[in-house]
């Protein structure tokens, strides 16, 4: 599988490393080159420095032939925007966005953007473990 | 109309002032606390100080009753989310988004935003028009864009210079409303003769604008008109 990851923060670098270790092809995009320091030496993918809200940058990342795009920058709205751009302009088969705000995540989920909400996931984990 | 304006700074201030003067009912949302207080004080109206890209904030602003939502923050993604939440979640009939990146105009339209405004595109178009058509100084649409008011300077080389208005044979749906000659405005009759250096205020139906300008300035000038 070829996966494009937008945002090389803690989650982005974690996902990029994990997919790379599983033998998948990975391109990770971030506005700041120094964020790629978080990637381990055995990371086999590519880092691209650029603003992924610019269609040309997604093009350069190889979006036309990717199987999945994961938008995981620190900003909910940027992720929502990039996810929709991938779907609408590039017909990317699988698109997901990290959305911290639970209300915003559920609205976009109902609008067909697959939104992963760390707040809800984390909250559920705490509640579940406490109940054990 | 009830209009929600979400954005920042001077743009929100001037939009609010102009729209209020036209008797629209407004609700402003501004994220920055300092700007928010400043706007509330200068406009003497309540301003919601919160993130307009959150569903609860739009709800509190009355998005489900709004006739129009204007998203004019400096961030394209924020403007998209404000408009999409307003339209698709709260059912606002019309949304307008400002974009900084001209490459986003078409995409925003495809994603359901009713009108997308790119300042860069407007300025680029103006610069191009100026470069090719320096004599045309303003284009104002009236009557929902069906009527155009165009002010242009007539060079001595223009085909219309030296002709009377009746000789000119303007298209049926075009009218020269005023001629300004040496700083004095003239309300023209058919027998007035146009001269090089005249400034002409042309009123046309939008579909005959380009034809009328061609009559006045010649084929070359009209070729550069925006289609």
Interface residues (C-beta under 8 A of the other chain):
Chain A: X53 X54 X55 X56 X75 X76 X77 X78 X80 X81 X82 X84 X85 X88 X89 X101 X103 X104 X107 X111
Chain B: X53 X54 X55 X56 X75 X76 X77 X78 X80 X81 X84 X85 X88 X89 X101 X103 X104 X107 X110 X111
